[in-house]
Amino acid sequence: MGRVKTETMSLAQARRVALAAQGLHAPRPDDGAAPRQVTLRHVQRTVDRLGLLQIDSVNVLARAHLVPLYSRLGPYDVTLLDRAAGRAPRRLVEYWGHVASYVPPETYRLLEWRQRAYRTEAWGAISGVELSHSAVVEHVRGIVAERGPITAGEVHELLEAQGMGEARTTTEWGWNWSLAKRALEFLFFTGEITAARRNAAFERCYDLTERVLPPAVVAAPPVSDQDAVRRLLEIGARAHGVGTLRCFRDYFRLKGPAPRRALDELVEDGVLRPVEVRGWDETTYLHRDAVLPRRAQGRALLSPFDPLVFERTRLEQLFGTRYRIEIYVPAAKRVHGYYVLPFLQGDRITAKVDLKADRRAGVLRVLAAHREEYADTETAPALAAELRLMAGWLGMASVAVGPAGDLAPALAAELAQVPVQGAAG
């Protein structure tokens, strides 16, 4: 059989494919004269397209899982997400996906291979508690079964009252985890319990997984490790549209040789096909459901935890921009700021802005605004419009631009011309 000629595409085409796969290629509903009201169905459709939402507790602007939906849907009522993840029948549940993530319940079952491999997949503070404090783990298991949904703080108080408490640890990234929290997170990682909801302080409220997942999902047969990795890799590939094995496996942080085998199977079955992207010096693959729009006309501020920017090498290859999260970088060494959002304009990243929601003052603060290589005369007006819209969504009365960054003067001038619109939702 003769060798099939590999399809070729330009970097510009690959960018448009990637943006379409992520739902970022077209103007959002809010860009029109009569923006639609965002419903739970819109949220569900967006999450299905993305495959997951990364969770992060940093709230300097808005929690990480809230912004990707805003970037694609425009202003929406964030309680829709609370409803999707916190009320039966749940449309989203928590687990370790990319990292801590919301995933559809069906995808949760695909991640059970990670639960079975907890000794190598979980980090020491979690995997070790089973051996070092087995009696406590068993006791916490019973507490959740009897009293769930329940927070780690509540379990900690119960253990202390029963003489089973222990000093907190800061061994993992500085997290101040009590023994109760470590036991709960062990049970969470192994799949015995999960989060029934988050409370107002953004704490997990733990309950038995069988009481949280929809009954049909609980009753579904287990998925083998091989099939699970293949299906997770395919979700990542579909969400990317086009990319490398490194891109696809990073979506759910798949390790080892299994993703390579899964990719070969997906190619053999026609789900993926090799494609040469001119200017991208790696073996790349196109998902069979990928579409190539004629133009990319979207506009969005992207969270540091947006799926489009998960894989930094891919972002640099496709968009020609180098992006790093500088939260953990000392202030004096930061290049763009603490909580920096790339600004997508059409098919290019044209700016980066360091944002902070000053809730006490009711001001969305632009602490720094920097041009990117592909910024043009429309960048400042487009970014100003996006910041006004975001301020309204966050309930901020105004946008204030600081002096840092080469885009700051032009951005401040644009923002001075039109006031912020009222908050939505």
Secondary structure by P-SEA (a helix, b strand, c coil): ccccbbbbbcaaaaaaaaaaaacccccccccccccccccaaaaaaaaaaacbbbbbcccccccccccccccccccccaaaaaaacccccccccccccccbbbbcaaaaaaaaaaaaaccccccccccccccccaaaaaaaaaaaaccccccaaaaaaaaaaaccbbbbbcccccccccaaaaaaaaaaaaccccccccccccccccccccccccccccccccccaaaaaaaaaaaaaaaaccccaaaaaaccccccaaaaaaaaaaaaaccbbbbbccccccbbbbbccbbbbcccbbbbbccccccccccaaaaaaaccbbbbbcccccccccccccbbbbbbcccccccccccccccccccccccbbbbccccccaaaaaaaaaaaaaaaaaccccccccccccaaaaaaaaaaccccccccc
